[in-house]
Amino acid sequence: MLGGLPGGLIPGQGPPGWSIPCPVLQGDSAMAEKLPPSPGGGITPLQQMLASGTGAILTSLFVTPLDVVKIRLQAQRTPFSKGKCFLYCNGLMDHLYVCQNGNGCTAWYKAPGHFTGTLDAFVKITRNEGIRSLWSGLPPTLVMAVPATVIYFTTYDQLRDYLHARMGSWNHYIPLLAGALARLGAVTVISPLELIRTKMQSQQLSYRELRVCIQSAVAQDGWLSLWRGWGPTVLRDVPFSALYWFNYELVRTWLCRQAWLDGATFMVSFTSGAISGTVAAVLTLPFDVVKTQRQIELGDSEVHPVTASKPSSTWLLMQRIRAESGTRGLFAGFLPRVIKVAPACAIMISTYEFGKSFFQKLNQEQQLRGL
């Protein structure tokens, strides 16, 4: 919760406008445990969900065009064949897309066009196909990405406040643990839904046929078959989340202290999100490479269930990548991942914190009117 960022405020005076109280972390001050939480700042879980949902939609609107252009350039270099799987990122989640009709495909990612580079692709797609084309393929992915983000951010705030209340003081390990547990829960809830979406797309099933397909898979391989691909996703997302929140709280507190602010402004949250997102993305890059390959393998197994080989374990996949491309292979795609993750994290967290601040002030005004 916004007002639940515990441990008291860093002394000083900030500029007018919205701000989020910065917690005093252990080691920052001998008075950390003596300072009370900021008063009257509580917001409800529903308000947290609204703030995170709004942040998720805005993040996807800003980040999706980058991935649409990347996919169009990729399709220009290597045309997608029938059954070809590729990843689509809306800034919130990676989703598997399957090309259905080979060279005759009329989907957005097969639209004709010759681009000389990223900027040229932006200009030509906007001019020739309309600006809405930059968000091609987005609506179906939001059906899962927004709920997943809402679950993740709301759970993090609730866990963080709960752990603080139980421990009685604020320390560095609360965001680390809360971030890891929140992401684990979100991935576990969403993983079967993503597999179901992939089945529907790859086999073009109706909802009735999908139910029969799922029943058949469960009867043959058990309920755990619905969580195929869960392992590599957890291996990437849980460490990323733990590192992200750990660094976010540290950087945000440090920036508040350096600027003598009572609380984090929009730019402080934006900068903290970008820095912590970049650090987490770099440190978890090998897991991202493995997760990407595993997701493509799982997609291929859905499209070609007879000819597809059994997906490799995460450990064997890492060994194979290292044997084929060396250690550098585990860090492939460093720059594209940072370019994608840093702005997504910055936009999401700053919008989320802004939303929480809005609801905090709204609640305080309602409390004053009720007196």
Buried (B, 14 or more C-beta within 10 A) or exposed (E): BBBBBBBBBBEEEBEEEBBBBBBBBBEBBEEBBEBEBBEEBBBEEEBBBBBBBBBBBBBBBBBBBBBBBBBBBEBBEEEBEEBBBBBBBBBBBBBBBBBBEEEEBEBBBBBEBEBEEEEBBBEBBBEEBEEEBBBBBBEBBBEBBBBBBBBBBBBBBBBBBEBBEEEEBBBEEBBBBBBBBBBBBBBBBBBBBBBBBBBBBBBEBEEEEBEEBBEEBEEEEEEEBBBBBBBBBBBBBBBBBBBBBBBBBBBBBBBBBEBEBBBBBBEBBBBBBBBBBBBBBBBBBBBBBBBBBBBBBBBBBBBEEEEBEEBBEBEEBBEBBBEEEEEEBBBBEBEEBBBBBBBBBBBBBBBBBBBBBBBBBEBBEEEEEEE
